[in-house]
Amino acid sequence: MKHIARKRFGQNFLHDQQIVNRIISRFNPQPGEFILEIGPGLGALTWPLLEQIDELHAIELDRDLVARFEADPRTKGHLFLHQQDALTFDFSTLTDSQRKLRIIGNLPYNISTPLLFHLLEFAPCIQDMMFMLQKEVVQRITAGPGGKNYGRLSVMLQAQCTIEKILDVSPGAFTPAPKVDSAVVQLRPHATPVIDTSDSENFARLVKSSFAQRRKTLRNNLKGFLIEEQIIEAGVDPSARAETLSLENFAALAKKIN
């Protein structure tokens, strides 16, 4: 039975087999690994994964798509479905002491940014993540200081992960075709922190406030967090804008919060 893509779920189904092959080859799933797919959709990545591993977990919100997989005899004992919203899913419930999660997915573009922030909460139990995202989001994730794409998402993800863009994907690789270009990115949580974010709550609050109004200086955006003298003590110019700061600058500022 044909499934009609639902706009409210942000469904754009990958169908280009060359792209699928490149993603699976780069992800390189191995038997015995704990692999989770977010948004399996019509199975473009699911079936190739199951050709290489015996057990795959998947989170899918659309009940009709869950029912399609459950009705397929090939999934019995191999595909374990979680009919839930990935934005509220507790990923730590899937891990054990022996294996960290490997996560893959063609993420719905309408929830990709909040989902990435949600996944950061579970970074200690994740080995790596490979996602299809809107190309603009990948540009923001990988951006360095000084550019218009560098922002809160860049800082928060780079503080916790090594990030590598894998390939660009055109709209024609999907059904229905999205109105934007896409890209595949791989994220690997750091085994050893690259900066001191031991007070993760203050670090997150400070980064969010620093970029709250991009055209304003840190002196203005950080009112209520830090006084000008504290910003200077952290080795940062109070008249600077957040987009010019390095990860180390943000870490130094976060340490000054009382």
C-alpha positions as CSV (number, residue, x, y, z in Angstrom):
1,M,0.0,0.0,0.0
2,K,1.4,3.4,-1.0
3,H,2.2,5.7,1.8
4,I,1.5,9.4,1.3
5,A,4.2,11.6,2.8
6,R,2.9,13.7,5.7
7,K,4.0,17.3,5.9
8,R,3.4,17.5,9.6
9,F,6.0,14.8,10.2
10,G,8.4,16.5,7.7
11,Q,8.6,13.4,5.6
12,N,10.9,13.4,2.6
13,F,11.8,9.8,1.7
14,L,15.3,9.0,0.4
15,H,15.2,6.9,-2.7
16,D,18.5,7.4,-4.5
17,Q,20.3,4.1,-4.1
18,Q,23.8,5.6,-4.9
19,I,23.4,8.0,-1.9
20,V,22.1,5.2,0.3
21,N,25.1,3.0,-0.6
22,R,27.5,5.9,0.2
23,I,25.9,6.5,3.5
24,I,25.9,2.9,4.6
25,S,29.5,2.4,3.4
26,R,30.7,5.4,5.4
27,F,28.7,4.4,8.5
28,N,30.1,0.9,8.2
29,P,27.7,-1.0,10.6
30,Q,29.2,-4.0,12.3
31,P,27.5,-7.1,13.8
32,G,27.2,-6.7,17.6
33,E,27.0,-2.9,17.6
34,F,24.0,-1.2,19.1
35,I,22.6,0.7,16.2
36,L,19.6,3.0,16.3
37,E,17.8,4.6,13.3
38,I,15.8,7.7,13.8
39,G,12.9,8.0,11.3
40,P,13.2,4.9,9.2
41,G,10.4,6.1,6.9
42,L,10.0,3.6,4.1
43,G,13.2,1.7,4.9
44,A,15.8,3.3,2.5
45,L,18.5,2.9,5.1
46,T,16.7,0.3,7.3
47,W,16.9,-2.6,4.8
48,P,20.6,-2.1,3.9
49,L,21.4,-1.9,7.6
50,L,19.6,-5.2,8.3
51,E,21.6,-6.8,5.5
52,Q,24.8,-6.2,7.5
53,I,23.6,-6.5,11.2
54,D,21.2,-8.9,13.0
55,E,19.6,-6.3,15.3
56,L,18.4,-2.8,14.6
57,H,16.4,-0.4,16.8
58,A,14.3,2.4,15.2
59,I,12.3,5.3,16.5
60,E,9.3,6.2,14.3
61,L,6.5,8.6,15.2
62,D,4.2,7.7,12.3
63,R,1.9,4.8,13.3
64,D,1.2,3.8,9.7
65,L,4.9,3.4,9.0
66,V,5.4,1.4,12.2
67,A,2.5,-0.9,11.1
68,R,4.2,-1.4,7.7
69,F,7.4,-2.6,9.3
70,E,5.6,-4.8,11.8
71,A,3.6,-6.5,9.0
72,D,6.8,-7.4,7.1
73,P,8.1,-10.9,8.1
74,R,11.7,-9.8,7.5
75,T,11.7,-7.6,10.6
76,K,10.7,-10.4,13.1
77,G,13.4,-10.7,15.7
78,H,15.7,-8.2,13.9
79,L,14.0,-4.8,13.9
80,F,12.8,-3.4,17.2
81,L,10.5,-0.4,16.8
82,H,9.9,2.4,19.2
83,Q,6.7,4.3,18.3
84,Q,7.7,7.5,20.0
85,D,8.7,11.1,19.4
86,A,12.5,11.3,19.1
87,L,12.4,14.8,20.7
88,T,11.3,13.4,24.0
89,F,12.8,9.9,23.8
90,D,15.2,8.9,26.6
91,F,18.1,7.5,24.6
92,S,19.9,6.3,27.7
93,T,17.3,3.6,28.1
94,L,18.8,1.8,25.1
95,T,22.4,1.6,26.2
96,D,24.2,-1.0,28.3
97,S,27.5,-1.1,30.0
98,Q,29.2,-2.8,27.1
99,R,28.0,-0.9,24.0
100,K,27.5,2.8,23.2
101,L,24.8,3.9,20.7
102,R,25.5,4.4,17.0
103,I,22.7,6.5,15.6
104,I,21.8,7.1,12.0
105,G,18.9,8.8,10.2
106,N,17.4,11.0,7.6
107,L,16.0,13.5,10.1
108,P,12.8,15.5,9.5
109,Y,14.1,18.9,8.8
110,N,11.4,20.7,10.8
111,I,12.8,19.1,14.1
112,S,16.5,18.6,13.3
113,T,17.9,21.5,15.3
114,P,15.9,20.8,18.6
115,L,16.6,17.1,18.1
116,L,20.4,17.7,17.9
117,F,20.2,19.7,21.1
118,H,18.2,16.9,22.7
119,L,20.8,14.3,21.6
120,L,23.6,16.3,23.2
121,E,22.1,15.5,26.6
122,F,23.0,11.8,25.9
123,A,26.5,12.4,24.4
124,P,28.2,10.2,27.1
125,C,26.3,7.1,25.9
126,I,26.7,7.8,22.1
127,Q,29.6,6.5,20.0
128,D,28.7,8.4,16.9
129,M,25.8,9.8,14.8
130,M,25.3,10.1,11.1
131,F,22.5,12.3,9.8
132,M,20.9,13.6,6.7
133,L,20.2,17.2,7.3
134,Q,19.2,20.4,5.5
135,K,22.5,21.7,4.0
136,E,22.1,25.0,5.7
137,V,22.0,23.3,9.1
138,V,25.2,21.4,8.3
139,Q,26.9,24.7,7.3
140,R,25.9,26.1,10.7
141,I,27.1,23.0,12.5
142,T,30.6,23.0,10.9
143,A,31.1,26.8,10.8
144,G,34.0,28.5,12.5
145,P,34.2,31.8,14.3
146,G,33.8,35.0,12.2
147,G,31.1,33.9,9.8
148,K,27.4,34.4,9.6
149,N,26.7,30.7,10.0
150,Y,28.6,30.4,13.3
151,G,26.2,30.5,16.2
152,R,24.8,28.7,19.2
153,L,24.4,25.4,17.3
154,S,28.0,25.5,16.1
155,V,29.4,26.2,19.6
156,M,27.3,23.6,21.4
157,L,27.9,20.8,19.0
158,Q,31.6,21.5,18.4
159,A,32.1,21.7,22.2
160,Q,31.0,18.1,22.5
161,C,31.6,16.5,19.1
162,T,34.1,16.1,16.3
163,I,32.1,16.9,13.2
164,E,32.7,15.9,9.6
165,K,30.6,16.7,6.5
166,I,30.3,13.6,4.4
167,L,28.5,14.5,1.2
168,D,26.0,16.9,-0.4
169,V,22.6,15.6,-1.6
170,S,20.3,17.2,-4.1
171,P,16.5,17.5,-3.7
172,G,16.0,14.8,-6.5
173,A,17.2,12.1,-4.1
174,F,14.0,12.3,-2.2
175,T,10.3,11.8,-2.6
176,P,8.7,14.3,-2.4
177,A,11.7,16.5,-3.3
178,P,12.3,19.1,-0.7
179,K,12.8,22.8,-1.7
180,V,16.3,22.8,-0.2
181,D,19.6,21.0,-0.6
182,S,20.7,18.4,1.9
183,A,23.9,17.1,3.3
184,V,25.1,14.1,5.4
185,V,27.2,14.8,8.5
186,Q,28.9,12.6,11.0
187,L,29.3,13.6,14.7
188,R,31.5,11.8,17.2
189,P,31.2,12.8,20.9
190,H,34.7,13.6,22.3
191,A,36.2,10.9,24.4
192,T,38.2,13.7,26.1
193,P,36.7,17.2,26.4
194,V,38.3,19.8,24.1
195,I,37.3,22.6,26.5
196,D,36.3,22.7,30.1
197,T,32.5,22.6,30.1
198,S,32.2,20.9,33.5
199,D,29.5,23.4,34.5
200,S,27.4,22.4,31.4
201,E,24.3,24.3,32.5
202,N,26.1,27.6,32.9
203,F,28.0,27.0,29.6
204,A,24.7,26.4,27.7
205,R,23.0,29.4,29.2
206,L,25.9,31.7,28.5
207,V,26.2,30.6,24.8
208,K,22.4,31.0,24.3
209,S,22.5,34.5,25.7
210,S,25.6,35.5,23.8
211,F,23.8,34.8,20.5
212,A,20.4,36.1,21.6
213,Q,20.8,39.2,19.6
214,R,23.6,38.7,17.1
215,R,24.1,42.4,16.3
216,K,24.6,43.3,20.0
217,T,27.9,43.1,21.8
218,L,28.7,40.7,24.6
219,R,28.5,43.7,27.0
220,N,24.8,43.9,26.2
221,N,23.9,40.3,25.6
222,L,25.5,39.1,28.9
223,K,23.9,41.7,31.2
224,G,22.5,39.7,34.1
225,F,25.3,37.1,33.7
226,L,28.6,38.9,33.8
227,I,29.7,42.5,34.4
228,E,32.2,44.1,32.1
229,E,35.1,43.5,34.4
230,Q,34.4,39.7,34.5
231,I,34.3,39.6,30.7
232,I,37.7,41.3,30.5
233,E,39.1,39.0,33.2
234,A,38.1,36.1,30.9
235,G,40.3,37.5,28.3
236,V,37.5,38.7,26.1
237,D,36.7,42.1,24.7
238,P,33.2,43.3,26.0
239,S,32.6,45.1,22.7
240,A,33.0,41.9,20.7
241,R,30.1,40.0,19.2
242,A,29.5,36.4,20.0
243,E,30.2,35.3,16.4
244,T,33.9,36.2,16.8
245,L,34.5,34.1,19.9
246,S,36.3,30.7,20.0
247,L,35.1,27.7,22.0
248,E,37.8,28.5,24.5
249,N,36.5,32.0,24.9
250,F,33.0,30.8,25.7
251,A,34.5,28.3,28.2
252,A,36.5,31.1,29.9
253,L,33.4,33.3,30.2
254,A,31.2,30.5,31.6
255,K,33.8,30.0,34.4
256,K,33.2,33.6,35.5
257,I,29.5,33.0,36.2
258,N,28.9,33.0,40.0
